[in-house]
Amino acid sequence: MSKRIFANLGFLLQISGLLTILPIGIGLYFGENETLVPLLVTCVSFLGVGFLFNSLCERKDLDFKSANILFVVAFLILPLIGAIPYFFSDPFTSPNVIDRFTNGIFESVSGFTTTGFSFISTPEALPTSMLVYRSLTELMGGVGIVFLLLAFFQSKKSLNNLGSSIGIDNVSSNLKRTFGSVLAIYGVFIIAFTILFYAIGFQNPITTGTFVIDTITGGFTPSAQAFQQYISFTPEIFLITLMLIGSLNFAFIYNLLTLKPRKAITTEVLTYFTIIAIGTVSVSLIANVNGIDSLFHVVSMSSSTGQSYLPLSAFGNTGLSILIVLGLIGGCTFSMAGGIRVARLVAFGKSIKECVMGTLTKEYAVSKPRKNAGENGNGLENLSAPVSILLFLFTFVIFAVIFTTIGVSFTDALFEVGSAITTNGISMGATTVTMGIGYKWLMIAAMTIGRVEILTILIALIPFKKE
């Protein structure tokens, strides 16, 4: 089994190495010699380790457990190699080697998990090649790690196994073509919105393009001062649209673009839009902010983007609580959003209904079994949704309790840890480069768990025997 995992991981590492060539080319163009060496080392490491894995192992189909193991291992190895540029350049001015290593891992994991926490106070001061590289790590994590992996698997069986493990819908009879179209579609969105921003006055296409990637993946954000240039009606509408694109199920976007609107509008999508609408009205009334401001911050939290231009204190305790809940719910499955995800809430609701109806009416339980229980994993999802939600909340609370020992209130700890485990990346000021190393690793674990999901980790770790 290990050979199959490492063989497929090797292919993924090679793809990541090829993507790293882009910031290297940008560094050469701008003469940014100080970043070329670490970027080259990173590129060679991705390609070299990937080639080694592919050479020593034969790439075969994965069963369900192997797919989960691959998913976990990918989010451990890629951030480790991806942290090399941060080790070399140390933009954090770390006091010692241990801090330097930890800070580099933190920044890399934050990028690959599309969380967006950053220990770099002024990212605009980074060389252009490093800015592009940071955004590419988000693209690798948000789109590339999952979707490239799926796009290049060899068989329908493999695709279904890994797709089931991360909750992906089958939106086409040709799975390879479906998953292969993911990067192309998101690439078109990135290019289109970069052009739109350019048309309204944002003249640096590289900086704008990286910000577009940051927004659609829900990752890094500029400093508060740099973000101010986007605070006007038209740029805000563009950003809200990008955040929604990143948080909606890819099946919705795929079916919409292929002119299949009836297939695009699912229960999950309708529920997600309903949550956003209720959240927007509630926050607007409770916090006394206008509709656009409320919509922006509600979508930002729901999509796990974590962008904010109003101080969090402006929303009051009740408004802030609503935003925290929205962040915990998150976006749709098969998207770049984190959190519990709406589909699980829908499945949880269905399982409660079935349980109640089965208890009240024995005839219902006997004569009306669940529809489609064996199709597309719906039965499995209904069964696993309560487990996933409980595991998520249990991990969230335990991590928050541990984080309170840093000297913050339990409410603030819930917000900070919740921001990490939902891959949101917005902070009230407690998550900084000056906090202790132990707390940094706690947040690294929270970001990784939030992206990979605790149930996936347990399936990967717990041994079981086939019947």
C-alpha positions in Angstrom: 0.0 0.0 0.0 2.8 2.4 0.8 4.3 2.1 -2.7 1.0 3.1 -4.2 0.8 6.1 -1.9 4.3 7.4 -2.5 4.0 6.8 -6.2 1.0 9.1 -6.5 2.5 11.6 -4.1 5.6 11.7 -6.3 3.6 12.7 -9.2 2.0 15.5 -7.1 5.4 16.7 -6.0 6.5 16.9 -9.6 3.5 19.0 -10.5 4.2 21.4 -7.6 7.8 21.7 -8.8 6.7 22.7 -12.3 4.4 25.3 -10.8 7.3 26.7 -8.8 9.0 27.6 -12.1 6.7 30.6 -12.5 8.0 32.6 -9.5 11.6 31.7 -10.6 11.0 33.2 -14.0 9.5 36.3 -12.4 12.5 36.6 -10.1 14.9 36.4 -13.1 12.9 39.0 -14.9 13.0 41.5 -12.0 16.6 40.6 -11.0 15.6 39.4 -7.6 18.7 37.4 -7.0 18.2 37.0 -3.3 15.1 34.9 -3.8 16.3 32.8 -6.8 18.5 30.4 -4.8 15.7 29.3 -2.3 13.1 29.1 -5.0 15.4 27.0 -7.1 16.2 24.7 -4.2 12.4 24.4 -3.6 11.8 23.6 -7.2 14.5 21.0 -7.4 13.4 19.4 -4.1 9.8 19.1 -5.4 11.0 17.6 -8.7 13.8 15.5 -7.2 11.7 13.9 -4.4 8.8 13.4 -6.8 11.0 11.7 -9.4 12.5 9.5 -6.7 9.1 8.4 -5.5 7.9 7.8 -9.0 11.0 5.8 -9.9 10.9 3.5 -6.9 7.2 2.9 -6.7 4.6 1.8 -9.2 1.6 4.1 -9.5 -1.6 2.0 -8.9 -5.1 2.5 -7.9 -5.8 3.5 -4.3 -8.4 2.0 -2.0 -10.4 4.2 0.4 -7.9 4.0 3.3 -4.9 4.6 1.0 -6.7 7.6 -0.5 -7.1 9.1 3.0 -3.5 8.4 3.9 -2.3 10.1 0.7 -4.4 13.1 1.5 -2.9 13.4 5.0 0.7 12.8 3.8 0.4 15.3 1.0 -0.5 18.1 3.5 2.5 17.1 5.6 5.2 16.8 2.9 4.3 19.7 0.6 4.3 22.4 3.3 7.6 21.0 4.6 9.3 21.4 1.2 7.3 24.5 0.5 8.8 26.2 3.6 12.3 26.2 2.1 12.1 29.8 0.8 11.1 31.0 4.3 14.0 29.1 5.9 16.4 30.9 3.6 15.1 34.4 3.6 13.7 34.6 7.2 11.3 37.5 6.6 10.3 37.1 10.2 13.7 38.2 11.7 13.6 35.1 13.9 15.8 35.2 17.1 17.1 31.6 16.7 17.2 28.6 14.4 14.3 26.8 16.1 12.1 29.9 15.8 13.2 30.3 12.2 12.2 26.7 11.4 8.8 27.0 13.2 8.0 30.3 11.6 8.8 29.0 8.2 6.6 25.9 8.7 3.8 28.1 10.1 3.8 30.4 7.0 4.0 27.5 4.6 1.2 25.5 6.3 -0.9 28.6 6.3 -0.4 29.0 2.6 -1.0 25.3 1.6 -4.1 25.0 3.8 -5.3 28.4 2.4 -5.7 29.7 6.0 -3.9 33.0 5.4 -2.4 33.6 8.9 0.9 35.3 8.3 3.8 36.3 10.5 5.0 38.8 7.8 3.7 42.2 8.8 4.2 43.9 5.5 3.9 41.3 2.7 4.0 44.1 0.1 7.6 44.6 0.9 8.5 41.1 -0.2 10.1 40.6 -3.6 7.6 40.0 -6.4 8.7 36.5 -6.9 8.0 35.6 -3.3 4.6 37.2 -3.4 3.8 35.1 -6.4 5.2 32.0 -4.7 3.0 32.6 -1.6 -0.1 32.8 -3.8 0.9 29.7 -5.7 1.1 27.7 -2.4 -2.5 28.7 -1.9 -3.4 27.6 -5.4 -1.6 24.2 -4.8 -3.5 23.7 -1.6 -6.8 25.1 -2.7 -7.0 23.7 -6.2 -3.8 21.8 -7.2 -3.3 19.4 -4.3 -6.8 17.9 -4.5 -7.8 18.6 -8.1 -4.6 17.9 -9.9 -4.3 14.7 -7.9 -7.8 13.7 -9.0 -7.3 14.9 -12.6 -4.3 12.6 -13.3 -5.3 9.4 -11.5 -5.5 6.5 -13.8 -8.9 4.9 -13.2 -12.5 5.8 -12.3 -12.2 3.5 -9.3 -9.2 5.6 -7.9 -11.1 8.8 -8.5 -14.2 7.6 -6.8 -12.2 6.4 -3.8 -10.4 9.7 -3.2 -13.4 11.7 -4.2 -15.5 9.9 -1.5 -12.8 10.6 1.1 -13.1 14.3 0.7 -16.7 14.7 -0.2 -16.5 15.4 -4.0 -19.5 15.1 -6.2 -19.4 13.2 -9.5 -20.5 16.0 -11.9 -19.7 14.2 -15.2 -19.5 10.7 -16.5 -15.9 11.4 -17.6 -14.2 12.0 -14.2 -10.8 12.8 -15.6 -12.1 15.4 -17.8 -14.2 16.9 -15.0 -11.3 17.1 -12.5 -8.9 18.2 -15.2 -11.2 21.1 -16.0 -11.0 22.5 -12.4 -7.7 24.3 -12.8 -8.7 25.6 -16.2 -12.0 27.1 -14.9 -10.4 28.6 -11.8 -7.5 29.9 -14.0 -10.1 31.7 -16.2 -11.7 33.3 -13.2 -8.3 34.5 -11.9 -7.3 36.0 -15.3 -10.7 37.5 -15.9 -10.9 39.3 -12.5 -7.3 40.4 -12.8 -8.3 42.1 -16.1 -11.4 43.6 -14.4 -9.4 45.1 -11.6 -6.9 46.4 -14.2 -9.8 48.1 -16.0 -10.9 50.0 -13.0 -7.5 51.3 -12.2 -5.3 48.6 -10.6 -2.3 48.9 -12.8 0.0 46.2 -11.4 -1.2 43.0 -12.9 1.2 40.8 -10.9 0.2 42.2 -7.5 -3.5 42.3 -8.5 -3.3 38.7 -9.8 -1.8 37.4 -6.6 -4.5 39.2 -4.6 -7.2 37.7 -6.8 -5.7 34.2 -6.1 -5.5 35.1 -2.4 -9.2 36.0 -2.4 -10.6 33.1 -4.5 -8.6 30.5 -2.4 -9.3 32.3 0.9 -5.7 32.7 1.8 -3.3 35.5 2.6 -4.4 39.1 2.7 -2.5 42.4 2.2 -1.6 44.6 5.2 -4.5 46.8 6.5 -2.9 49.8 4.8 -2.6 48.1 1.4 -6.1 46.7 1.7 -7.7 50.1 1.9 -7.3 50.7 -1.9 -10.0 48.0 -2.4 -12.5 49.6 -0.1 -15.0 51.1 -2.6 -18.2 49.8 -4.1 -16.9 48.2 -7.4 -13.8 46.4 -5.9 -15.9 45.2 -3.0 -18.4 43.6 -5.4 -15.6 41.9 -7.3 -14.1 40.6 -4.0 -17.5 39.3 -2.8 -18.0 37.5 -6.1 -14.5 35.9 -5.9 -15.1 34.8 -2.3 -18.4 33.2 -3.4 -16.7 31.4 -6.3 -14.1 30.0 -4.0 -16.7 28.8 -1.5 -19.3 27.3 -3.8 -19.3 23.6 -4.7 -17.3 23.2 -8.0 -20.2 21.1 -9.3 -22.3 24.3 -9.1 -19.8 26.3 -11.1 -19.2 23.4 -13.6 -22.9 22.9 -14.2 -23.6 26.6 -14.5 -20.9 27.1 -17.1 -22.0 24.0 -19.0 -25.6 25.5 -19.1 -27.1 23.0 -16.7 -28.7 25.4 -14.2 -31.2 22.8 -12.8 -28.3 20.5 -11.8 -26.4 23.4 -10.4 -29.0 24.4 -7.9 -28.8 21.8 -5.2 -30.0 21.6 -1.6 -26.5 22.5 -0.4 -26.2 25.5 -2.6 -29.7 26.8 -1.7 -28.9 26.3 2.0 -25.6 28.1 1.7 -27.2 31.2 0.1 -29.9 31.1 2.7 -27.3 31.1 5.5 -25.5 34.1 3.8 -28.8 36.0 3.4 -29.9 35.4 7.1 -26.4 36.2 8.3 -26.1 39.4 6.3 -29.5 40.8 7.6 -28.8 39.7 11.2 -25.3 41.3 11.3 -26.5 44.5 9.6 -29.3 45.0 12.1 -27.4 43.9 15.2 -24.1 45.7 14.5 -25.8 48.6 12.8 -23.6 48.5 9.6 -24.8 49.0 6.0 -25.8 46.1 3.8 -22.6 45.9 1.7 -20.3 46.0 4.7 -22.4 43.3 6.4 -22.5 41.1 3.2 -18.7 41.5 2.7 -17.8 40.3 6.2 -20.5 37.5 6.2 -19.3 36.1 2.9 -15.7 36.5 4.1 -16.3 34.4 7.2 -18.5 31.9 5.4 -16.0 31.4 2.6 -13.0 31.1 5.0 -11.4 34.1 3.3 -10.8 36.1 6.5 -10.7 39.5 4.8 -11.9 42.4 7.0 -11.8 46.2 6.8 -14.0 47.0 9.8 -12.6 46.4 13.3 -14.1 43.2 14.8 -15.1 45.2 17.9 -17.5 47.2 15.6 -19.8 44.2 15.4 -20.3 43.8 19.1 -20.4 40.6 21.0 -23.6 39.3 19.4 -22.5 40.2 15.9 -19.1 38.7 16.5 -20.7 35.5 17.7 -22.7 35.3 14.5 -19.5 35.7 12.4 -17.8 33.0 14.5 -20.7 30.6 13.8 -20.7 31.4 10.1 -17.0 30.7 10.0 -17.5 27.3 11.8 -20.2 26.4 9.3 -18.0 27.3 6.4 -18.8 26.9 2.7 -19.8 24.0 0.4 -18.0 20.7 -0.1 -15.6 20.4 -3.1 -14.6 24.1 -2.6 -11.8 26.0 -1.2 -13.7 26.9 2.0 -13.1 25.3 5.3 -15.4 24.7 8.3 -17.9 22.0 9.0 -19.4 22.6 5.5 -23.0 23.0 4.5 -23.5 19.6 3.0 -22.8 18.0 6.4 -25.4 20.1 8.1 -27.9 19.1 5.4 -27.0 15.4 5.8 -27.2 15.8 9.6 -30.6 17.3 9.3 -31.7 14.4 7.0 -30.4 11.9 9.5 -32.3 13.6 12.4 -35.5 13.6 10.3 -35.1 9.9 9.4 -34.4 9.0 13.1 -37.5 10.9 14.3 -39.7 9.5 11.6 -38.4 6.0 12.2 -39.1 6.3 15.9 -42.6 7.7 15.4 -43.6 5.4 12.6 -42.3 1.8 12.4 -44.0 1.5 9.1 -41.9 4.4 7.7 -38.7 2.8 8.9 -39.5 -0.6 7.3 -41.2 0.4 4.1 -39.2 3.5 3.1 -35.5 3.0 3.2 -33.3 5.9 2.4 -33.2 6.8 -1.3 -29.9 6.7 -3.1 -28.2 5.3 0.0 -25.7 3.6 -2.2 -25.3 6.2 -4.8 -22.6 8.9 -4.7 -21.9 8.2 -1.1 -25.1 9.9 0.2 -25.8 7.1 2.7 -22.3 7.3 3.9 -22.4 11.0 4.2 -25.6 11.0 6.2 -24.0 8.5 8.5 -20.7 10.2 8.9 -22.0 13.8 9.1 -22.8 13.7 12.8 -19.5 12.0 13.6 -17.6 14.6 11.5 -19.4 17.5 13.2 -18.8 16.1 16.7 -15.2 15.4 16.0 -14.7 18.9 14.6 -16.4 20.6 17.5 -14.5 18.5 20.1 -11.2 19.3 18.5 -12.1 22.9 18.3 -13.0 23.2 21.9 -10.0 21.3 23.2 -7.6 23.4 21.1 -9.3 26.6 22.3 -8.9 25.5 26.0 -5.2 24.9 25.4 -4.9 28.3 23.7 -6.3 30.1 26.7 -3.1 29.4 28.5 -1.4 32.0 26.3 -3.3 34.6 28.4 -6.4 35.3 26.4 -10.1 34.9 27.3 -11.9 31.7 26.2 -14.0 33.8 23.7 -10.8 35.1 22.1 -9.3 31.7 22.1 -12.4 30.3 20.4 -12.1 33.0 17.7 -8.3 32.4 17.1 -8.5 28.6 17.1 -11.7 28.7 15.1 -10.0 30.9 12.5 -7.3 28.3 12.2 -9.4 25.2 12.2 -11.8 26.7 9.6 -8.8 27.9 7.5 -10.1 31.4 7.9 -7.0 33.3 8.9 -8.6 36.3 10.5 -7.1 37.2 13.9 -8.0 39.5 16.9 -4.3 40.0 17.5 -3.4 36.9 19.6 -1.8 34.9 16.7 1.5 36.7 16.2 5.2 35.9 15.5 6.0 36.7 19.2 3.8 34.0 20.7 5.5 30.9 22.1 6.7 28.0 19.9 4.2 25.6 21.5 1.3 27.8 20.5 2.6 28.1 17.0 2.7 24.4 16.6 -0.8 24.2 18.1 -2.0 26.5 15.4 -0.1 24.6 12.7 -1.9 21.4 13.8 -5.3 23.3 13.8 -4.7 24.6 10.3 -3.7 21.1 9.0 -6.6 19.4 10.7 -9.0 22.1 9.4 -7.9 21.4 5.8 -7.5 17.6 5.9 -10.3 17.0 8.5 -10.0 15.0 11.6 -12.1 12.1 10.3 -9.7 11.7 7.3 -6.8 11.6 9.7 -8.5 9.0 11.9 -9.3 6.8 8.9 -5.6 7.1 7.8 -4.2 6.2 11.2 -6.5 3.5 12.6 -5.7 0.1 11.3 -8.5 -2.2 10.2 -8.8 -5.7 8.7 -10.7 -6.4 5.6 -13.5 -8.9 5.9 
